Amino acid sequence: MFKRPSDNNLANDSFDWGFEANARHAAPAFTTLRQLLQRELPEAAALSETALIALLNAIEFELLQHRIRVDFLDSLPARVAYRGILQMLDSPVEMNDSSYQVTHIDGCDSACESCFQLAHCSVAREILGNEWRLAVDQAGINPSWSALFAREDEE
């Protein structure tokens, strides 16, 4: 018959609890794109189209060296993609210990109305429906502020 281990045996740190025992060593770590890039990025208006594309290529290469892939760089116009990089500089990015795992950044934070890629996003068109065009027109405005301004105009 099987015998249940005593409480003293269960309290022993050498007892293997599987995943939980290893979880202490693999706590997630976070960083930001600003910390990884360690450079000042100029405003998009100050860059020519050629200089902007060269800078985006350098940023992409530098982030890939840190195992971070920015998935929207090739699918958006260069200025929109650069604006996205600037917007995401201080957003937390999870770092992993595996030298084989790549972290993918798609730029989507589920806040369609204030997203830098709103005008190019088919998911936003589907979610927002007829309001999509209005959201694109007001994309540079914080949605909560635009709602407040709309109320002031009504009064």
N, C-alpha and C positions, 0 to 999 in steps of 0.2 A: 504494500500500500504506500501511496505517495505521502510524504511528510511535508507539511507547510514550514517554510523557513521561519525562524524566530524573528521578532522585531529587531533584535540586535543585528542579525545578519542583513536585514533590509536597510538599516540605517548606515551600514558600512559603505563608504564612498567607492570601494572597489567593486561593488555589485554592478553588473552591467544592465542598465535599463534601456539599452538600445539607443534610439534616436535622441532621447532626452539627455543621456549621458554625454553625447557628442555635441549637443546643441550649445553648450557653454563655450566651446572652442570656436564655433562658427557664427558668432553674433554678427548681424548685418552691420556694415559700416556705410556711412553716407558721405558724399562730398558734393561739390557744385561744379558746374562747367567753368565758372570764374576761377576756382581754385586749381582746376586741372590745366586751364589755358595759361594762367599766370601772365597775362598781357592786357594792355589797355586796347579796347576795340573802338575804332572811330565810328562816328555816326555814318549811316548809309549815304546821306546826302553829300558827304565830303569825299566819296569814292567814285571814281569812274567805273563804268561797267566792267572793263577789263581788270581793274584793280580789285573790284568787289569779288569777281569770280576767282581770282588768284588767292584772295584772303579766305574765301569759303573753302577752297581746296586745301589750303594750309591748315585751317581749323579742323576740317574733316580728317586729314592725315594725323594731326596731333591727337585728336580724340580717339582715333583708331588705335594709336599706340597705347592708350589707356584702356583698351577693350570696350570702347563706347562707340556705337554706330548711330549717327543721326540720320534716320530714315527719310526725312522729308527734304533733304538737300537736293536730290536729283529730280524731285517731282514738282517743285515750285519754282517760280521765277526767282532769280538770284536775290533781288531786293527783299522779296517777301521772306525767303529762307533766312537771309541775314537778320531781318527784323525778328524772326523767330528765335534765332540764336541769342540776340540781345535780350529778348524777353525772358528767356529761360536761364540766363546766366546764374541766377541765385536760387534756382529750383533744386531741391535735393535729388541726387542721383545715387542709387544704391551701387556700392562697389562690392564685388564678390571676390572670394579667395581663389577661385579656379582660374588658372591661366588659360583655359580653353573657352570659358563662357564669355559671351559678348553681351553687353547691356544695350538694348535697342531703345532709342528715344524717338517717338513719333510726333511729339509736339502737342498731342491731344490731352487736354485736361478736363474735357467734358463740359466746358463753359463756352458753348458755341458762339454766343453773342459777342464775346470779347476775344475770340481767337484770331491770331494773326493769319491763319490759313483758311478763314471762313469763306472767302470768295472762291476758293479752289476745292472745297470739300463737298463731296457727294453725300456723305453721311449727314452733314449739317443741313443740306437741302432737303433730305428726306425727313429729318427730325423736325425742322422748323416749318416745313411746308410753304404756304403762301407768304409767311412772315420772313422767309429767307432773304428776299431782296431788301426789305426794310432793315434787317439785321446787318447786312453788308454795308448799307448806306451809313449806318451808325456804328460801324465796327471800331472806330477809334474812341468811342465814348463808353465809359463804364455804364453797363446796363442799368444799374440801380440809380445812377445820376440822371440818365435819360428819362427814366420813369418819373423822377421828381420834377424834372423840367416840364414834362408833358402835363403834369398836374397843375403847375403854375400857369401854363398857357391856357388851360381850361377856365381858370378863375377870372 
